[in-house]
Amino acid sequence: MTTIYVGNLSFKTSEDQLLELFSEFGEVTSAKIITDRETGRSRGFGFVEMDDDAQADEAIQELNEADFMDRALVVNKARPKSDNNGFGGQRRGGSRNRY
């Protein structure tokens, strides 16, 4: 299975529209637009999962920089989630015994 990052989405894009766009290249397992926790509004990016790696690669190649809803999409393989959210391995702050 391939997870695909889709960036520079119009804030009006629905998950159904994203699914329909990628379905042109094969079966889509899921399509998710990331939303702001507080407002519920789109953050302008999402993720699509496709079971067939060859179809996913074709979708990435064809849709990267393609015009969709008046925006040039950024489409590539998603990077794995990082445990540290990009802030390095050390934790800062908290209480320390300073006696």
N, C-alpha and C positions, 0 to 999 in steps of 0.2 A: 504494500500500500504506500502511496505517495501523498504527503501533505504538501499543499501548494499555498504559498503566501500570495495574497492579492492586495496590492497597495494602490493608493491614489484613487480610491473609489469615490464616486459622487456620494454625498451624504444622503441622497434620495434613493440609493440602490437598496433593493430588498434582497433577502436571502433567496427568494424564489427566482429573482432575475439573475443572481449570481449562479445559481444551480442551472438555470436554463442556458446561460452563456457557456458554461463548461460542458454541459451535456452534449453539445455539438461534437465533442471529441471522444465521448465514451460515457460509461456509467459513472455517475457521481455518487459516492457513498454519503457525503455530507457537505453542506455549504453553510458557513457561519460568519456573520458579520460581527465584529467586536464593537461593543457599545460602552459608553461611559457609565460607570456604576451609579453615579449620582443623578445624571440627567436622562439616561437611557438613550441618548442620541448616538448615532454612528460615530466611530472614531476614524472612519475613512479607510479601514482595511479589514481584511477577513482571511479565512482559510477555507480551502476546498480539499476534500479527500477523494482520491480515485484509487480503485483497486488495481487497475492495469497500469503498470509503470510506463509502458510504451505510449499509451494514450495520454497519460499525465505529461510525459516529456513533450509530446506533440502540442498539447494545450499550452504548456509553458512557452514553447518556441513561437507558436502562432499568436498568442495573446499578449505577450510582453510588449509593451509600448503601443498596443492596439488602442484605438479610440473607442471608448465605451461611455455613453452618457456624457459626451463632451469632455472626457478626461483621458489622458494617456496612462493606461494601466501599467503598474509595475508588478510583474508576475515571475516568481521563481520558487525553487524548492524551499520549503520552510526549514529553518534551522531548528535543531532540537532545543527544547526548553532548558534553560540553565537554572540550576538550583540556587544560584546566588544573584540572579537578576542583574548580572553585569556589574556588581559592586565589589567584586573580588572575594577572596575566601575568608577574610578576617572580619569579625564582628566588631563594631565600635560602640562605645557607650556602655551603659549598664553600670552596675555597682562593682567596685573593686575593693578588696581589703587593703587599706593603705596604712595600717598601724605599724 
